[in-house]
């Protein structure tokens, strides 16, 4: 019995010793390679519990350059593997001599490895015969350059044409819609008042308030008198002074007297009187329509009236009616207006300062540059020599300038509100006032 126990105990110890024995191996992908090529060293170990990493045995090799060291990975219960990528930059036969592998309870020695490294074969060793140059088929791009040149030339000519005309041009004719005259407005409102028939609803005072309002507006707008803020006697006094005398003035006075009695004296006229007074009002308006037309003609605001004869002589049509926007922006201060003809010729005028500012605000980007070049260079040839390269630069960068003008909400080529006539006088471009 004791012998059996000893036998199994010895067998167990022998098995444990065998199982505890360490193993380490390494091999190359290939034993031959070219200079500069790369390959791997494959290391296999039964354990990764080293007291010193086996990599230290390779780091000491001067002919080998290690590029990458991968981590140990377990492939089964008793083996671990690791790959080391390297290269060699010299030719010859190299040896990886055995080096110790240290485990906590064991020390092994790696097996030696041999590696041959060769030069890359020189391709010039056998020279090939020189061959003639062979022309290859290539797409002819001359037409693209020609097309680009034509486009560039077209842009340059377009800009030159627009600037050569400069401010010397004839504005397009503008048809203005004239408003209704004072007598037309009065007749229309009198007809509406008749249709309302306020007296049938007991609103007699309102009826006469509306009647006098219509007539006062008619006198104010048609006869240019302060009828809206004047009394009845003051209005009659002003109208009596007109030459020639107004038609139906006595009837007109009766209308206002009756209206005053109703509004301020609580007078109650007969029902027929209300409509009769509207008829009298219409008759008064119609009878004096020609008189109003004469007054409108006499009260037109022309350049000569607003600026004076001498200043208005700068305009092609000094007796032309000044548009309302210019009348409203008129101030007594004057400034210099510069207009350009034939690219380099300067024409200067003295007009109201606000009109000059309005003109300049309508100028396009290139028109402003043009004016700046002309004004800064007194000699005509200086302007021409500056604009020759400027045309080329502007043409090349025309798309960019167009985007800049759109971003700034302006235009590239646009004149102001004033232009030059053939007689080198000022013309107003009415389309720019819209």
LUMFI-638625 format. One record per residue (C-alpha): x, y, z; residue number from 1; residue in one letter. Coordinates in steps of 0.1 Angstrom, whole numbers, plus 5000, padded with zeros to 4 digits. Layout:
<dotis>
{{X; Y; Z}; NUM; "a"}
...
</dotis>
This chain:
<dotis>
{{5000; 5000; 5000}; 1; "x"}
{{5028; 5024; 5009}; 2; "x"}
{{5046; 5016; 4976}; 3; "x"}
{{5014; 5025; 4957}; 4; "x"}
{{5011; 5059; 4974}; 5; "x"}
{{5048; 5067; 4966}; 6; "x"}
{{5042; 5057; 4930}; 7; "x"}
{{5012; 5080; 4924}; 8; "x"}
{{5029; 5108; 4943}; 9; "x"}
{{5060; 5106; 4921}; 10; "x"}
{{5038; 5104; 4890}; 11; "x"}
{{5019; 5136; 4901}; 12; "x"}
{{5051; 5155; 4908}; 13; "x"}
{{5065; 5145; 4874}; 14; "x"}
{{5034; 5157; 4856}; 15; "x"}
{{5035; 5190; 4874}; 16; "x"}
{{5071; 5195; 4864}; 17; "x"}
{{5063; 5187; 4828}; 18; "x"}
{{5033; 5211; 4828}; 19; "x"}
{{5054; 5239; 4844}; 20; "x"}
{{5081; 5237; 4817}; 21; "x"}
{{5083; 5269; 4796}; 22; "x"}
{{5086; 5271; 4758}; 23; "x"}
{{5097; 5300; 4735}; 24; "x"}
{{5101; 5300; 4697}; 25; "x"}
{{5105; 5327; 4670}; 26; "x"}
{{5107; 5325; 4632}; 27; "x"}
{{5109; 5349; 4601}; 28; "x"}
{{5084; 5352; 4573}; 29; "x"}
{{5112; 5345; 4549}; 30; "x"}
{{5150; 5340; 4551}; 31; "x"}
{{5157; 5364; 4521}; 32; "x"}
{{5145; 5399; 4513}; 33; "x"}
{{5154; 5431; 4494}; 34; "x"}
{{5168; 5462; 4509}; 35; "x"}
{{5140; 5484; 4523}; 36; "x"}
{{5114; 5456; 4522}; 37; "x"}
{{5095; 5448; 4554}; 38; "x"}
{{5086; 5415; 4570}; 39; "x"}
{{5075; 5400; 4604}; 40; "x"}
{{5092; 5381; 4632}; 41; "x"}
{{5067; 5357; 4648}; 42; "x"}
{{5074; 5349; 4685}; 43; "x"}
{{5055; 5321; 4703}; 44; "x"}
{{5056; 5316; 4741}; 45; "x"}
{{5039; 5293; 4766}; 46; "x"}
{{5036; 5323; 4790}; 47; "x"}
{{5039; 5361; 4789}; 48; "x"}
{{5051; 5363; 4825}; 49; "x"}
{{5086; 5375; 4816}; 50; "x"}
{{5111; 5391; 4840}; 51; "x"}
{{5125; 5408; 4809}; 52; "x"}
{{5108; 5413; 4775}; 53; "x"}
{{5124; 5392; 4748}; 54; "x"}
{{5122; 5423; 4726}; 55; "x"}
{{5154; 5434; 4743}; 56; "x"}
{{5173; 5407; 4724}; 57; "x"}
{{5163; 5423; 4691}; 58; "x"}
{{5168; 5460; 4701}; 59; "x"}
{{5205; 5454; 4703}; 60; "x"}
{{5208; 5445; 4666}; 61; "x"}
{{5222; 5475; 4647}; 62; "x"}
{{5213; 5462; 4612}; 63; "x"}
{{5176; 5458; 4620}; 64; "x"}
{{5151; 5487; 4623}; 65; "x"}
{{5120; 5477; 4642}; 66; "x"}
{{5089; 5495; 4628}; 67; "x"}
{{5060; 5480; 4648}; 68; "x"}
{{5056; 5457; 4679}; 69; "x"}
{{5022; 5441; 4683}; 70; "x"}
{{5008; 5430; 4717}; 71; "x"}
{{5008; 5394; 4728}; 72; "x"}
{{4976; 5375; 4719}; 73; "x"}
{{4965; 5342; 4733}; 74; "x"}
{{4957; 5315; 4706}; 75; "x"}
{{4949; 5286; 4730}; 76; "x"}
{{4951; 5276; 4766}; 77; "x"}
{{4989; 5272; 4766}; 78; "x"}
{{5003; 5295; 4738}; 79; "x"}
{{5007; 5332; 4731}; 80; "x"}
{{5019; 5349; 4699}; 81; "x"}
{{5033; 5383; 4690}; 82; "x"}
{{5045; 5398; 4657}; 83; "x"}
{{5073; 5423; 4652}; 84; "x"}
{{5076; 5442; 4619}; 85; "x"}
{{5110; 5453; 4608}; 86; "x"}
{{5131; 5464; 4578}; 87; "x"}
{{5168; 5464; 4568}; 88; "x"}
{{5187; 5491; 4549}; 89; "x"}
{{5219; 5472; 4542}; 90; "x"}
{{5228; 5441; 4521}; 91; "x"}
{{5245; 5410; 4533}; 92; "x"}
{{5239; 5379; 4555}; 93; "x"}
{{5228; 5387; 4590}; 94; "x"}
{{5224; 5365; 4621}; 95; "x"}
{{5199; 5368; 4650}; 96; "x"}
{{5221; 5350; 4676}; 97; "x"}
{{5205; 5331; 4705}; 98; "x"}
{{5196; 5353; 4734}; 99; "x"}
{{5182; 5344; 4769}; 100; "x"}
{{5145; 5343; 4776}; 101; "x"}
{{5138; 5350; 4813}; 102; "x"}
{{5108; 5336; 4831}; 103; "x"}
{{5102; 5338; 4869}; 104; "x"}
{{5111; 5301; 4874}; 105; "x"}
{{5129; 5293; 4842}; 106; "x"}
{{5154; 5306; 4816}; 107; "x"}
{{5155; 5296; 4780}; 108; "x"}
{{5176; 5304; 4750}; 109; "x"}
{{5161; 5314; 4716}; 110; "x"}
{{5170; 5296; 4685}; 111; "x"}
{{5193; 5314; 4660}; 112; "x"}
{{5179; 5329; 4628}; 113; "x"}
{{5196; 5338; 4595}; 114; "x"}
{{5186; 5364; 4570}; 115; "x"}
{{5200; 5374; 4535}; 116; "x"}
{{5193; 5409; 4522}; 117; "x"}
{{5199; 5417; 4485}; 118; "x"}
{{5202; 5449; 4465}; 119; "x"}
{{5174; 5459; 4442}; 120; "x"}
{{5183; 5450; 4407}; 121; "x"}
{{5195; 5480; 4386}; 122; "x"}
{{5172; 5485; 4356}; 123; "x"}
{{5200; 5504; 4338}; 124; "x"}
{{5222; 5474; 4335}; 125; "x"}
{{5207; 5465; 4301}; 126; "x"}
{{5198; 5497; 4283}; 127; "x"}
{{5170; 5497; 4258}; 128; "x"}
{{5174; 5515; 4224}; 129; "x"}
{{5163; 5551; 4222}; 130; "x"}
{{5130; 5555; 4204}; 131; "x"}
{{5116; 5585; 4185}; 132; "x"}
{{5090; 5608; 4202}; 133; "x"}
{{5055; 5597; 4193}; 134; "x"}
{{5029; 5624; 4191}; 135; "x"}
{{4998; 5615; 4210}; 136; "x"}
{{4963; 5626; 4202}; 137; "x"}
{{4954; 5656; 4224}; 138; "x"}
{{4922; 5676; 4224}; 139; "x"}
{{4927; 5709; 4207}; 140; "x"}
{{4918; 5736; 4233}; 141; "x"}
{{4925; 5766; 4210}; 142; "x"}
{{4888; 5772; 4205}; 143; "x"}
{{4883; 5775; 4243}; 144; "x"}
{{4910; 5802; 4245}; 145; "x"}
{{4894; 5820; 4215}; 146; "x"}
{{4860; 5818; 4231}; 147; "x"}
{{4873; 5832; 4264}; 148; "x"}
{{4890; 5860; 4245}; 149; "x"}
{{4858; 5869; 4226}; 150; "x"}
{{4838; 5870; 4258}; 151; "x"}
{{4864; 5892; 4274}; 152; "x"}
{{4865; 5915; 4244}; 153; "x"}
{{4827; 5917; 4244}; 154; "x"}
{{4826; 5927; 4280}; 155; "x"}
{{4852; 5954; 4274}; 156; "x"}
{{4834; 5968; 4244}; 157; "x"}
{{4801; 5968; 4263}; 158; "x"}
{{4816; 5987; 4292}; 159; "x"}
{{4834; 6011; 4269}; 160; "x"}
{{4802; 6017; 4250}; 161; "x"}
{{4782; 6024; 4281}; 162; "x"}
{{4809; 6047; 4295}; 163; "x"}
{{4816; 6064; 4262}; 164; "x"}
{{4780; 6076; 4261}; 165; "x"}
{{4785; 6087; 4297}; 166; "x"}
{{4758; 6112; 4307}; 167; "x"}
{{4750; 6122; 4271}; 168; "x"}
{{4719; 6103; 4263}; 169; "x"}
{{4682; 6108; 4256}; 170; "x"}
{{4660; 6095; 4284}; 171; "x"}
{{4631; 6073; 4275}; 172; "x"}
{{4597; 6091; 4273}; 173; "x"}
{{4577; 6088; 4304}; 174; "x"}
{{4539; 6090; 4305}; 175; "x"}
{{4526; 6104; 4338}; 176; "x"}
{{4491; 6097; 4350}; 177; "x"}
{{4477; 6131; 4359}; 178; "x"}
{{4453; 6133; 4388}; 179; "x"}
{{4418; 6145; 4386}; 180; "x"}
{{4413; 6182; 4385}; 181; "x"}
{{4397; 6202; 4414}; 182; "x"}
{{4364; 6206; 4396}; 183; "x"}
{{4362; 6169; 4386}; 184; "x"}
{{4368; 6159; 4422}; 185; "x"}
{{4342; 6184; 4435}; 186; "x"}
{{4315; 6172; 4410}; 187; "x"}
{{4322; 6135; 4419}; 188; "x"}
{{4318; 6142; 4457}; 189; "x"}
{{4287; 6163; 4452}; 190; "x"}
{{4271; 6135; 4433}; 191; "x"}
{{4279; 6111; 4462}; 192; "x"}
{{4265; 6135; 4487}; 193; "x"}
{{4232; 6137; 4468}; 194; "x"}
{{4230; 6099; 4468}; 195; "x"}
{{4235; 6098; 4506}; 196; "x"}
{{4204; 6120; 4513}; 197; "x"}
{{4214; 6127; 4549}; 198; "x"}
{{4183; 6149; 4554}; 199; "x"}
{{4160; 6119; 4550}; 200; "x"}
{{4178; 6104; 4581}; 201; "x"}
{{4175; 6135; 4601}; 202; "x"}
{{4212; 6143; 4597}; 203; "x"}
{{4208; 6178; 4582}; 204; "x"}
{{4238; 6194; 4599}; 205; "x"}
{{4260; 6165; 4586}; 206; "x"}
{{4247; 6172; 4551}; 207; "x"}
{{4258; 6208; 4552}; 208; "x"}
{{4291; 6200; 4569}; 209; "x"}
{{4299; 6177; 4540}; 210; "x"}
{{4286; 6203; 4514}; 211; "x"}
{{4308; 6231; 4528}; 212; "x"}
{{4338; 6208; 4531}; 213; "x"}
{{4336; 6198; 4494}; 214; "x"}
{{4333; 6234; 4483}; 215; "x"}
{{4361; 6246; 4505}; 216; "x"}
{{4385; 6219; 4492}; 217; "x"}
{{4374; 6228; 4457}; 218; "x"}
{{4383; 6265; 4463}; 219; "x"}
{{4416; 6257; 4480}; 220; "x"}
{{4429; 6233; 4453}; 221; "x"}
{{4414; 6250; 4423}; 222; "x"}
{{4417; 6287; 4432}; 223; "x"}
{{4448; 6285; 4454}; 224; "x"}
{{4431; 6304; 4483}; 225; "x"}
{{4430; 6295; 4520}; 226; "x"}
{{4394; 6285; 4519}; 227; "x"}
{{4396; 6258; 4545}; 228; "x"}
{{4406; 6281; 4573}; 229; "x"}
{{4386; 6312; 4562}; 230; "x"}
{{4351; 6324; 4571}; 231; "x"}
{{4323; 6327; 4545}; 232; "x"}
{{4327; 6365; 4543}; 233; "x"}
{{4365; 6362; 4539}; 234; "x"}
{{4361; 6336; 4511}; 235; "x"}
{{4335; 6358; 4492}; 236; "x"}
{{4358; 6388; 4496}; 237; "x"}
{{4387; 6370; 4480}; 238; "x"}
{{4366; 6356; 4452}; 239; "x"}
{{4352; 6390; 4444}; 240; "x"}
{{4387; 6403; 4438}; 241; "x"}
{{4394; 6378; 4410}; 242; "x"}
{{4398; 6392; 4374}; 243; "x"}
{{4378; 6383; 4354}; 244; "x"}
{{4349; 6379; 4377}; 245; "x"}
{{4337; 6344; 4386}; 246; "x"}
{{4304; 6331; 4373}; 247; "x"}
{{4275; 6324; 4396}; 248; "x"}
{{4293; 6340; 4426}; 249; "x"}
{{4260; 6353; 4441}; 250; "x"}
{{4245; 6318; 4440}; 251; "x"}
{{4277; 6305; 4457}; 252; "x"}
{{4273; 6330; 4485}; 253; "x"}
{{4237; 6319; 4491}; 254; "x"}
{{4249; 6283; 4495}; 255; "x"}
{{4273; 6292; 4522}; 256; "x"}
{{4248; 6315; 4540}; 257; "x"}
{{4222; 6288; 4541}; 258; "x"}
{{4248; 6263; 4554}; 259; "x"}
{{4258; 6287; 4582}; 260; "x"}
{{4221; 6292; 4592}; 261; "x"}
{{4217; 6254; 4595}; 262; "x"}
{{4249; 6247; 4613}; 263; "x"}
{{4249; 6277; 4637}; 264; "x"}
{{4213; 6289; 4638}; 265; "x"}
{{4194; 6256; 4639}; 266; "x"}
{{4175; 6266; 4608}; 267; "x"}
{{4153; 6239; 4592}; 268; "x"}
{{4151; 6245; 4554}; 269; "x"}
{{4124; 6229; 4532}; 270; "x"}
{{4133; 6194; 4521}; 271; "x"}
{{4136; 6205; 4484}; 272; "x"}
{{4162; 6231; 4494}; 273; "x"}
{{4188; 6204; 4503}; 274; "x"}
{{4190; 6189; 4468}; 275; "x"}
{{4185; 6224; 4452}; 276; "x"}
{{4217; 6237; 4469}; 277; "x"}
{{4237; 6207; 4456}; 278; "x"}
{{4225; 6215; 4421}; 279; "x"}
{{4235; 6252; 4426}; 280; "x"}
{{4269; 6240; 4438}; 281; "x"}
{{4274; 6218; 4407}; 282; "x"}
{{4264; 6247; 4384}; 283; "x"}
{{4289; 6270; 4401}; 284; "x"}
{{4317; 6244; 4396}; 285; "x"}
{{4309; 6238; 4360}; 286; "x"}
{{4306; 6275; 4352}; 287; "x"}
{{4341; 6282; 4364}; 288; "x"}
{{4360; 6252; 4350}; 289; "x"}
{{4378; 6273; 4323}; 290; "x"}
{{4388; 6298; 4349}; 291; "x"}
{{4404; 6271; 4370}; 292; "x"}
{{4423; 6258; 4340}; 293; "x"}
{{4438; 6293; 4335}; 294; "x"}
{{4448; 6294; 4372}; 295; "x"}
{{4464; 6260; 4370}; 296; "x"}
{{4485; 6271; 4340}; 297; "x"}
{{4496; 6303; 4358}; 298; "x"}
{{4505; 6284; 4390}; 299; "x"}
{{4527; 6258; 4373}; 300; "x"}
{{4561; 6254; 4391}; 301; "x"}
{{4587; 6255; 4363}; 302; "x"}
{{4625; 6255; 4365}; 303; "x"}
{{4625; 6291; 4357}; 304; "x"}
{{4601; 6300; 4385}; 305; "x"}
{{4618; 6279; 4412}; 306; "x"}
{{4655; 6285; 4402}; 307; "x"}
{{4654; 6319; 4384}; 308; "x"}
{{4659; 6326; 4347}; 309; "x"}
{{4697; 6325; 4348}; 310; "x"}
{{4700; 6291; 4367}; 311; "x"}
{{4671; 6276; 4348}; 312; "x"}
{{4689; 6284; 4315}; 313; "x"}
{{4712; 6254; 4323}; 314; "x"}
{{4683; 6231; 4315}; 315; "x"}
{{4672; 6222; 4280}; 316; "x"}
{{4636; 6231; 4289}; 317; "x"}
{{4637; 6258; 4315}; 318; "x"}
{{4599; 6262; 4314}; 319; "x"}
{{4592; 6225; 4319}; 320; "x"}
{{4571; 6217; 4350}; 321; "x"}
{{4593; 6205; 4378}; 322; "x"}
{{4582; 6171; 4391}; 323; "x"}
{{4567; 6171; 4426}; 324; "x"}
{{4596; 6150; 4441}; 325; "x"}
{{4621; 6176; 4430}; 326; "x"}
{{4599; 6204; 4443}; 327; "x"}
{{4597; 6188; 4477}; 328; "x"}
{{4634; 6182; 4479}; 329; "x"}
{{4643; 6217; 4468}; 330; "x"}
{{4665; 6238; 4491}; 331; "x"}
{{4682; 6272; 4487}; 332; "x"}
{{4717; 6258; 4488}; 333; "x"}
{{4735; 6250; 4455}; 334; "x"}
{{4762; 6226; 4446}; 335; "x"}
{{4782; 6215; 4415}; 336; "x"}
{{4768; 6189; 4392}; 337; "x"}
{{4793; 6172; 4369}; 338; "x"}
{{4782; 6154; 4338}; 339; "x"}
{{4805; 6136; 4314}; 340; "x"}
{{4802; 6134; 4276}; 341; "x"}
{{4823; 6113; 4252}; 342; "x"}
{{4842; 6095; 4279}; 343; "x"}
{{4864; 6124; 4290}; 344; "x"}
{{4846; 6157; 4285}; 345; "x"}
{{4834; 6174; 4316}; 346; "x"}
{{4803; 6196; 4318}; 347; "x"}
{{4797; 6215; 4351}; 348; "x"}
{{4765; 6231; 4364}; 349; "x"}
{{4752; 6248; 4396}; 350; "x"}
{{4719; 6233; 4408}; 351; "x"}
{{4703; 6227; 4442}; 352; "x"}
{{4725; 6206; 4465}; 353; "x"}
{{4698; 6180; 4473}; 354; "x"}
{{4693; 6174; 4436}; 355; "x"}
{{4730; 6168; 4431}; 356; "x"}
{{4730; 6143; 4460}; 357; "x"}
{{4700; 6125; 4445}; 358; "x"}
{{4717; 6123; 4411}; 359; "x"}
{{4749; 6108; 4427}; 360; "x"}
{{4729; 6083; 4447}; 361; "x"}
{{4716; 6068; 4414}; 362; "x"}
{{4750; 6064; 4398}; 363; "x"}
{{4763; 6028; 4393}; 364; "x"}
{{4796; 6016; 4407}; 365; "x"}
{{4815; 6018; 4374}; 366; "x"}
{{4800; 6052; 4366}; 367; "x"}
{{4813; 6065; 4400}; 368; "x"}
{{4848; 6052; 4392}; 369; "x"}
{{4846; 6068; 4357}; 370; "x"}
{{4837; 6102; 4372}; 371; "x"}
{{4865; 6099; 4398}; 372; "x"}
{{4891; 6091; 4370}; 373; "x"}
{{4880; 6120; 4349}; 374; "x"}
{{4879; 6146; 4377}; 375; "x"}
{{4913; 6135; 4391}; 376; "x"}
{{4931; 6137; 4358}; 377; "x"}
{{4930; 6170; 4341}; 378; "x"}
{{4946; 6159; 4309}; 379; "x"}
{{4925; 6137; 4285}; 380; "x"}
{{4953; 6114; 4276}; 381; "x"}
{{4959; 6106; 4313}; 382; "x"}
{{4923; 6094; 4316}; 383; "x"}
{{4926; 6073; 4284}; 384; "x"}
{{4958; 6056; 4295}; 385; "x"}
{{4944; 6048; 4329}; 386; "x"}
{{4912; 6033; 4315}; 387; "x"}
{{4929; 6010; 4290}; 388; "x"}
{{4942; 5986; 4317}; 389; "x"}
{{4912; 5994; 4339}; 390; "x"}
{{4889; 5980; 4311}; 391; "x"}
{{4908; 5947; 4311}; 392; "x"}
{{4908; 5943; 4349}; 393; "x"}
{{4871; 5952; 4351}; 394; "x"}
{{4862; 5928; 4323}; 395; "x"}
{{4881; 5899; 4340}; 396; "x"}
{{4865; 5906; 4374}; 397; "x"}
{{4831; 5916; 4360}; 398; "x"}
{{4813; 5886; 4377}; 399; "x"}
{{4828; 5894; 4410}; 400; "x"}
{{4819; 5931; 4407}; 401; "x"}
{{4784; 5921; 4397}; 402; "x"}
{{4780; 5900; 4429}; 403; "x"}
{{4794; 5929; 4450}; 404; "x"}
{{4769; 5953; 4435}; 405; "x"}
{{4740; 5929; 4442}; 406; "x"}
{{4752; 5925; 4478}; 407; "x"}
{{4754; 5963; 4482}; 408; "x"}
{{4720; 5967; 4465}; 409; "x"}
{{4734; 5989; 4438}; 410; "x"}
{{4741; 5987; 4400}; 411; "x"}
{{4773; 5986; 4379}; 412; "x"}
{{4763; 6007; 4350}; 413; "x"}
{{4736; 6033; 4357}; 414; "x"}
{{4734; 6070; 4352}; 415; "x"}
{{4719; 6096; 4376}; 416; "x"}
{{4686; 6114; 4373}; 417; "x"}
{{4702; 6141; 4351}; 418; "x"}
{{4716; 6136; 4316}; 419; "x"}
{{4731; 6158; 4289}; 420; "x"}
{{4712; 6170; 4258}; 421; "x"}
{{4728; 6174; 4224}; 422; "x"}
{{4731; 6210; 4233}; 423; "x"}
{{4751; 6201; 4264}; 424; "x"}
{{4723; 6212; 4287}; 425; "x"}
{{4706; 6194; 4316}; 426; "x"}
{{4678; 6169; 4309}; 427; "x"}
{{4658; 6152; 4336}; 428; "x"}
{{4655; 6114; 4333}; 429; "x"}
{{4619; 6110; 4347}; 430; "x"}
{{4623; 6072; 4349}; 431; "x"}
{{4648; 6076; 4377}; 432; "x"}
{{4623; 6094; 4399}; 433; "x"}
{{4600; 6064; 4401}; 434; "x"}
</dotis>
